[in-house]
Amino acid sequence: MSVCVTKEECAAQHAAVLAKLESIESRLFVDNGHTSMQTRLARHEMVIRALLWVVSVVVGTVIAGAVSACAVLVKVLAKV
C-alpha cells in the first residue's frame, strides 16, 4: 500500500513537530514566567549540598567532642 504525501502535508507535520519541540524546550530549559525544570533541579541540588555540609559539620563536631571526652575520662581515671 503506497501513501502519497504532499509538500503541504509534510510542511504541516514539520511545523507541528517543531512546535512540540519548542514546547518541550521551554519547559525544560527556559525560564518563561515559570521556573524551568533545570532551575528546579539546580535548586534541589544546592539544598542537598547545603544539608550534607551541615550534617558533616555536626557529625564532625560530635566525633571531636566524644574523642575529647574520652581523653579527659582517661586522664581522670589514670589519676585515681
C-alpha positions as CSV (number, residue, x, y, z in Angstrom):
1,M,0.0,0.0,0.0
2,S,1.6,3.2,-1.2
3,V,0.8,6.5,0.6
4,C,1.4,9.8,-1.2
5,V,2.3,12.8,1.0
6,T,2.1,16.3,-0.5
7,K,4.6,19.0,0.3
8,E,1.9,20.9,2.2
9,E,1.2,17.9,4.4
10,C,4.9,17.4,5.0
11,A,5.3,21.1,5.9
12,A,2.4,21.0,8.3
13,Q,3.8,17.9,10.0
14,H,7.2,19.5,10.2
15,A,5.7,22.6,11.8
16,A,3.8,20.5,14.3
17,V,6.9,18.7,15.3
18,L,8.9,21.9,15.7
19,A,6.2,23.4,17.8
20,K,6.2,20.4,20.1
21,L,10.0,20.5,20.4
22,E,9.9,24.2,21.3
23,S,7.2,23.5,23.9
24,I,9.4,20.8,25.4
25,E,12.5,23.1,25.3
26,S,10.6,26.0,27.0
27,R,9.5,23.7,29.8
28,L,13.0,22.2,30.3
29,F,15.5,24.9,29.8
30,V,13.8,28.4,29.6
31,D,12.5,30.5,32.5
32,N,9.5,31.9,30.7
33,G,7.5,33.2,33.6
34,H,7.6,29.8,35.3
35,T,10.5,28.1,37.0
36,S,12.1,25.7,34.5
37,M,12.9,22.1,35.3
38,Q,16.7,22.8,35.1
39,T,16.3,25.6,37.6
40,R,14.3,23.4,40.0
41,L,16.9,20.7,39.8
42,A,19.7,23.1,40.4
43,R,17.9,24.5,43.5
44,H,17.3,21.0,44.8
45,E,20.9,20.1,44.3
46,M,22.0,23.3,46.2
47,V,19.7,22.4,49.1
48,I,21.0,18.8,49.2
49,R,24.6,20.0,49.2
50,A,23.9,22.5,52.0
51,L,22.2,19.9,54.1
52,L,25.1,17.5,53.5
53,W,27.6,20.1,54.6
54,V,25.6,20.9,57.8
55,V,25.3,17.2,58.7
56,S,29.0,16.6,58.1
57,V,29.9,19.6,60.4
58,V,27.6,18.4,63.1
59,V,28.9,14.8,62.9
60,G,32.5,16.0,62.9
61,T,31.8,18.1,66.0
62,V,30.1,15.2,67.8
63,I,33.0,12.9,67.0
64,A,35.6,15.5,68.1
65,G,33.6,16.1,71.4
66,A,33.4,12.3,72.0
67,V,37.2,12.0,71.5
68,S,37.9,14.9,73.8
69,A,35.5,13.5,76.5
70,C,37.3,10.1,76.2
71,A,40.7,11.8,76.6
72,V,39.5,13.7,79.7
73,L,38.0,10.5,81.1
74,V,41.2,8.5,80.6
75,K,43.2,11.3,82.4
76,V,40.8,11.4,85.3
77,L,40.8,7.6,85.6
78,A,44.6,7.5,85.4
79,K,44.9,9.8,88.4
80,V,42.6,7.6,90.5
